[in-house]
Amino acid sequence: MMKALILFIGVAVSFAACAPNKSSRAPFMMGEENFKDDAIAKLKATKTVFFYQKENGVANDSLEKAISEAWTLTPIIFDDFSNANKYAGNPAYSYFVIEGVKTTVSRSNGFSYSNIHYYLALNVFKEVTKKGKVVTDGLYRIELFPNFESMMMGDRGKKDEVIDNLYAKGQFYNWSPVSLKACLATSNTNLTNKNRPWLFQNIKDANLSQLLSHDTLYVPKRLLIQYNSFTGKEKDKEENVFGSYRYKYRLCTDAELYQIFEVEKRGRFLFEYVKSSTDKFVTVYDLKEKKAVYRHYAPMSYNLKGKDVSFIR
């Protein structure tokens, strides 16, 4: 399935452990990009499809409601990933879809290792080649936090089956209505401003301390996972991580977050921790202003630590 769309686990080879490339020409939508008017106009002329699993039923109703409020740049529709082929090659549609990249790092001593990263990509149609292959332009990338079994799917089976398997069986800790709403609202704001930030850009709002000192930071419990890099085992870790946080916070289930942000409409600041292989992203979203007010990237880190939280001030 999906051979008509460019949905893939790519392979990027590096020969040194160096800093990521900030160039707008960096692959896999990692680089900073200031879009030209025609690129945004092309996007605005489409309907955007968000793919998911329809088998999730009631859970998708909550997802649709939250995302529809966040994404206003284009009309948005929702469909099962199994129907993705009908949108392939049609310039009337753009789409958010899971993609991935497998990077291999080789050192001078002969030692090499691989990392797998999954993300939600926003693609627009570019062309169909003479061989019938659909080519797209990637506009935006949202990092996903897979559990260990989902992360390892990139190493199993045929390359063109990985994305199918992720939609069928994959689990992502930040795939929830409120978390995805925060991510898509931020992407909506950035694209409205014709900008895609560098993937590894650190962010700190000039008024961060004042903002957080007068409000509650809501923390999804499902993100607080302790990962064992030797065994791959994961377990909940809620204790002590936020002990160094200076302001008011609250740990919440997905149901509690939905009640606070979607039903009561009183939530504003949302915490996010994403572990993408060995990359760590700690973010605070302001859902009122639809932007990230804090973000810190750390390479070669397997777990969220108290010091990561202490920097949010």
C-alpha positions, 0 to 999 in steps of 0.5 A: 500500500501507499507505493504511489506516495513518497512515505518512507524510511530514508537513509542518511549517512553521516561520517562525523558526529557533528552539529545538525545542518541549519541550512534550508536545504537540509533534508527531511524538513529539518532546516529553517525555511522562509517560504515565498508567497507562491509556496504558501498560496499553493498550500492555501489552495488545497484541502489538508487531509489528516490521516489516522486509523478510523478503527479508533472510533470515539477517540478520533472524534476528540482528535478531529475536534481539537485539530480542527480548532488548531489548523485554520490555514486550509480546510481540513478533512480526516480520513483513514490511512487506508484511503491515502492513495485516492489523494496521491497525485491530486494537487487539490490536497495537502496532507499530514502523514507519518514519515521517518528517517533512519540515520547511520553515523560512522566514526573514524574508529570504524564504529557505527550506529543507527537512529530512527526518527518518526515525524508528522509531515505536511506535504503538498503535491509537486509532480508525477514523474514519467514513471508514475511516481508522485513527488511532493514538497515537504513543508513542515515536520512535527516530531513524534515520540514512539514507544520502543516497539514502534521505534523498532518497526523501522528496522523490520520488514520491507521499507514500503511497509513501515508506515502501514505498520505504524498506522496499524500498530504504532503507538506515539506518546504525543499522539493525543488530542491536546498534544497534537492540537498544540503542535498543529496550532504552532505549525499553523502560526509559523506557516501563516508567517511563511516560516519553518524554524530550524528543527533544533532551534532553542526557543525562550520567550522574553516574558517566559518567567512572567507568563508561567508564574501567573498560570499553570503548566499542564503536563501529560502523564503519558510523556513521563516515561523512563527508558532503559537504553540497554534493554529498551524497557520503558516504565512510568516516571512521575516522581521528582522530575518536576521537583525543580520546577519553580511555578505551578504545574499539574500532571494530567491524564489525556482525559483530564487534559481534554476536559481542561483545554477542550471542554472548559477552555481554561488551559493555556500552557502545555508541556511536551517531552519528545524522545526521538531516538537519542534526540530530546526535545522539551517544549512549552506550548502557549495554546492561547497564542498558538506558539511555542514559548520554550523549547530546548534540544539536547542530543544523545539523551535518553530520558527526561531529567529534573535539570531539563525542567529546571531550565524552564524559567 
